[in-house]
Amino acid sequence: MVRSLCIVVALLALMAAGTEARPKLPKKKVIQDLATRWFKARPKTKFERWNHATRDKLLEEARALGPVPEGSREAVIEMLWKVVKKHGPKAKKDEIQTPYGRAWWIRSGSGKKGFLLGLHGGGEGAGSASEATSWKLPGMLGFYPQGIRLIHDTWNSVHGERFILTMIEIAKAQYNVDPDRVFMMGFSMGGNGSMFHAGRNPDLLAGAIPAHGVVTAAGGTKVVLEKDVGELEHGLLPNMRNVAVYFYTGSEDENCEPGTFRKAWTTLQELKKNDRGGYEEIRFTCHEGIKHSQPPGEPGKAYKYIKDKRRNAYPTKIVWEYNEDPWIQAGAEDEGKADRLQKEWMYWLHCKAPRDRMYITVTRSETEKEHVIDLEFTLVFADDFTIYLNEKMYDVKKDVVVRVDGKEVYRGKPQPDFATILESLDSRLDRTLTFDRKIPIPEMD
């Protein structure tokens, strides 16, 4: 009897100890209070910067909240998202204020099925937002921005990129659009911009339709034949591995001559040939005899191809080539107003110090017992990278093994925590690309 009682007491003690060891979700009021202070302090546009001291203090508070229970990520996101909708980026009268003055767009549609950005054409001193309003997909919210400064390649510029990224965040925070159904499209200069952002920011897009545009290349872009095109701008095409792109041009286009689009297609086909499963969602046509106008059947065929695409948010392989100062570079008119925004995130990978021409491939694979992540890179340090994960990406009961150039640098089960959820949601205001565990890559010998 006494022995039996001792066993029961011991079992109860073990159960109690196990219960105490399991992390608890912070109280809703605590989460909402911290989130309110965070998103009130967070910059409302990409033309502004965080106050680093404020952010560091808030992040320290978030870290102090510690681990969260397995499987609680989506519940935490829901609590945080209510705060984002209240205090996150918003636009009154479809405009924002920037260091360049007022920046505005035309808005149409509901956003029930996604979001599209229609980019107008033009160039130096020319271009109207109304020209791009013909780009439409059923059931989607459309933003048609007016270029802040009408220059050649305005959508690729330091102010164009910051404007586009701000509008995507407003669409998500204010209009609650599906982050996995974001599209970009445009004709002429709008085609340049759509192609640029499909390579620069593919992790934000489900698809792009660049029409009758160009890709920046050495020696200029006024070239008809592919053989006459110089080196295409780096930091774009390899990154398109996991995004749907339907691009086209005309063989007789004299405004945006077809050579660079032709060479881009050849380059993408070569990348595909050497990368099983990569670049599968990219299509291209050079329409014979067509000048600088929509070819017969377009953009209808493009719409049909792209309209049902969803972003591959957690690709099993990421290719990331970096360009720290793409064309068009900042000029005297940008001094003191904006510089090039450095991109630190690519899908589930973060780099705290991206370097020009760095080239990274990261792959995820499963074995019976492990989730294996392999990194290979050039021109960058391993400890600049952090891998972010969530329960949708792998079986969390398995060990995660990280290898750098074949050498194992981590093995274990990363635990979910509140700070990682907040930090990753903050990075792109993206409920899908929000993670609850991370693995910083250690310094290599």
N, C-alpha and C positions, 0 to 999 in steps of 0.2 A: 504493500500500500504506500509506504513512505517512498520506495523507489519509483513507483509509478507517478507519484506526485512530483518528485524531483524532475522526472523526464518532461512532464507537462510544463512545469515552471521554466525549464530550460528552453523548450520549444517556443513558449510565449516570449521569452527574452530575445530569442533569435528573430522572431517575427517582428518584435518591436524595433529591434536594431535595424532590420532590413527596411522597415517603414521609415525610420528616421534618416536612413542613408539616401533614400530617394529624394531628388530635388523637388521643390514645390514651386508652382507658378507664383510670381509676385502678385500681390493684390492688385485688382483692376485699377483702383484709385492711384496706387503708386506708379503703375505703368502709364496711365493717362496723364498724370502730373508731369512726369519726366518727358513724355512724348510732346506734351503741349509746349513746354519750355524749349525742347529741341526744335520743333518745326516752326515755332515763332521766330527763333534765332536763325534758322536755316535761310540762306539766300533765296529770294523769290524768283530770280532769273539767273541765267548763266553768265550775265554780265557783272554779277556781284560775287564777292568771295566771302567765305566763312570768316568770322573772327576766330582765329585759331585758339586763343586762350579760352573763349567761351565753349567752343566745341570740345576741347580737351577736358574741360571740367565736367561737361555733360556726359562725355564718353566714360570718364572715370566713375561717375554715378551709375551708369548702365552696367559697367563691369562689376561693380559692387553687388548688383542684384544676382549675379552668379548664374549657375546652370538653370535650365528649365527642363521639365519632364519630357521624355521622349514622346513625340507625336503632338506636341503642343504648338508647333510653329504656326500653323494656320490660324489657331485661336489668337495668338499674339499679334499676327499680322492684321486680323480683323479689328482688334483694339487700336492698333497703331493707325490703321487706315482711316478710321473715323476722325482721328486728329488731323491726318493729312488733308482730308476733305475740308476740314474747317480752317486749318491754318497753313495749308500748303499753297503752291503757286496758283494764282487766279488772275483772270484778265477781265477788266471792266471795259465794255464797248469794244472788245476784240482788239485790244492794243496794250502795249507795255511801254514803259519808259526805259530808255537805254542811254549810255553816255553820248550817243549820236542824236539823241532826241526821240521822238515818238516812232515806234515801230508797230505796224498794224497788219491785219489780215481780214479777208472776207471769210465768213463762216457759213456753212450750209449743212443740212442733213442732221441725223439723229444720233449716230454713233452706236446703235444697237448691235451692229455687226462688225464694228471696227473703226479705224481712223485712217484717213489718208491726208497726206500733204501734197498739194499740187503746186509745183514751182514754175513760175513764169519764165519766159525767155527774155531776150534783150541783150544788153551789153552796156557799153559806156554811154551813160545818159539816156538809156532807153529800157523800157520794161514795165508792164502793168499787171497787177494782181488779177484783174478781171480776165485777162487772156487765159489764165490757167484754170478758170472755173469750169471749163468743159471737161476736166478730168473728174470722173465720178464713178463710184462703185455703189451698188444698191445697199441701202441700209447703213451706210457709213457716214460718220461725221467728217466733213471736209474743212481743212484750213487752207486758204490760198493767200500766202503772205506777199506783201509788197517789199521788194528788196530795200534794205536800209540805205545802202549807197549803191547807185546804179553804175557798177563797174563791170568789166569782163569777169566772168566766173564769180559773181557776187555770192552765190550759194556755197562756194568752196572757201570763201574768205574767212578771216578771223571773226568778223561780225556775223557773216552768214551762218557759220556753224553754230555759234552761240545762240543765235535767233532760232534756228531749227530745233536745237536741243531744248530750248526753253518752251517752244510750242508743244513739243511732244510731252513734256512734263505737265503742262497746263491741261492738255487733252486727257491725261491719265488722272490727274488730281481733281480737276474741276468737273470734267464730264464723265469720269469713270469708264473710259474706253478700255477695251480688252487689250492688255499690253502684248498679247500674242498675235494681234491682228492690226499691226501698224504698217502702212504702206507709203511709199514715196514715188512720185512720178512727175515727169515734166518733159517739155519739148525744147530743143535748142539749148540755150543756157540752162533751162530747167532740166534737160537731159544730162548736161554736164554734172549738175548738182546731184541728181538722182544716182548717177553712176558713182560719183565721189563718195556719197554717204553709204551706199551699198557696200563699199569697200572700207570706208573709215569707221562706220558704226553699224556693222551687220548684225550685232547682237541686239539691236533695238528694233529690227525690222523683220516682218514676215515676208516682204517682197518689195521689188522696185521695178518701175518701167521707165528706163532712160531712153528717150526717143530723139533721134537726130542730134546727138550731142557729140562730144569729144572727150578723150582722156588726155590730160596733160602729158606731153612727151618732150624729150630733149630735141632741140632744133625747131620747136613750134608744132602746131596742130593743123596747119593748112596743108594737108597732104592727102592725095586721093588714093595712092597705092600703098599697100601694107609694107612693101619692101623699102619705101622711102621714109618710114617712120623711125625716129630715133628711140632711145630707151624710154619706155613708159614710166611714168612716175611710180616710185616704189611706195609700199605701204597701203596698197589698195587691192589689187586683183587676188593675191593669195588669200586674203582674209574673207573672200566671198564663198568659201568652201561650203557653208551651211545655210546660205540664204538663196531664196528664189529671185532670179533676175531675168526679165524678158526685155532685151534691148534690140533696137533696130535703127536702120538709117537708110539713105538712098544713095545709089552709085553716082548720081549726078548732083549731089548736094554741094553747092558752092559756098554756102554760109558756114556749115560745119562739115568739112570734107570727111569722107568715110574712112580714111586710112587708119586712124587711131582706134576706132571701134573694131575694124577688121583685125588689127593686130591684137587688140584685147581678147577677141574671140579665140584667135590662134593660141595665145598665151594660156587662156583658161582651159582650152582643150588639152594642152600639154600638161597642165597641172592635174587635170582629171585623169589622164592616162597613167600618171605615176602615183595616184592616190585613190585606192579602191574605196568607193562609197562617197567620194568627195566631188563637189561641183556638179552634182546630178540635176539640180533644179535651175540651171542656167540655159537660156535659149537666145539665139541671135539670128537675125535676117538682114542682109543687105539687099534692098529691093532695087532691081535693075531698072534704070531709066527714070528713077524718081529723084526729084530735086528736093528743095527744102520745104516739104509739105508732107502731111500724113499720107502714107501709101493706101491704096484701096484695101479695105478690110480692117484697117487700124484706126484707132486703138482697140477695136472690138475684139480681135484675136488675143491681144495682150490682156484685156480684161478677163476673157474667158479662162486664160491660163492662170492668172494670178489671184482671182477673186476668192477662191476657196483655200488658199494657202494659209498655214499657221506657222508661226515661228518655231524653229527647232531650238528651244531655250537651253536644253542641256545636251548639246552634241557630245558624242563619245570621242570626238577629235576636234581640237581647235588648232588652226594655223593662224599665227599672228605675226605679221611683218609690220614694223613701225616706221612712221615718218613724223619726225618731231616738228617739221615746219613745211607742210605741203603748200603747193601753189593754190591760191595766190597769197603771197606773203604780206605781212602788215606793211603799210606805207606810212608816210609822214602824217597822213590824215588820221591814222589810228593811234598815234603817239599819245599816251596818257589816257586812252579810251578802252582799248582792248588789245590783247595779244592772243597768240594761238593757245587754245585750250588743250592741255595735255590729257590724253586719254589713258586712264589707269586700269580700266576694267574691260575685259573681253569675255562675255558669257560668264563662266564660273571661275575665271582666273583673274587675279589682281596683281598688278606690278606697281610698286610704289615709286619706281624711278625708271620709267621707260626711256630707252635710248634709241637714237636714230639708227635705222637699218637693223635693229635687233630682229631676230627671226626665231620664233618659238613654235614647236609642235608639242601638243599635250594630248595624250590619249588615255581613255578609261576602258578597262576590260574586266571581265568577271572570270573567276575560277570558282570551283566548288566551295572554297573556304575564304576567298579573299576578293577584295575590290582593288585592282591594281591601276595605278596612275603613273604613266611614264612621261617624263619631260626631257626634251632636247632643245638646246638653244645656242645662239651665238650672239656675241657682242653685248652681253648683259650678265649680271651676277645672279646666281641661284637664289640667294637669300633676299632678293628684291621681290620674290613671288610668294603669293599665298593662294592656296587652293580652297575654294568654298564649296560646301556640299549641303544637301538636304535629303530628306527621306525619300523623295521621288527619284533620286538619282541612283540609289543602290540599296542593297539589303543592309540595314544598319547593324544587324547582328554579326556581320562579317568584319574581320580586320580590314583596315585600309592600308595598303602598301604603296609607298611613294618611292619611285626610282628616278634618279637624275643621271642621264647618260649611262643607264644600266646599273648604277650603284644605288643600293637601297639606303635611303636617308630617313625613312619614317616607317613605323609599323605600329598600329594600334587602333583604338576605336575612339575617334574624336567625339566629344560630348557636346550636345546642344547647349547654347547659352543665350541669354537675352541680348547682350551687347552685340553679338554677331547678327542677330535678326535686325536690330535697329540700324546698325551700321550699313548692312547690305541693302536694306530698304531705302535708306537715305541716299545711297549712291546713284540710283537711277529712278527712284519713285516707281518701282516696278514690282508688283506683287508676285510675279512668277520668279523673277531673278532675285529672290530673297532667300537667304541661307541661314541656317542655325548652327553650323559648325564650320571650323576652318582649320587648315593645316599650314602654318608658316614654314617655308622651306628653310632648313638650317644652313648656316654658312658652310661652304665646301672648302676642303683643304686645297 
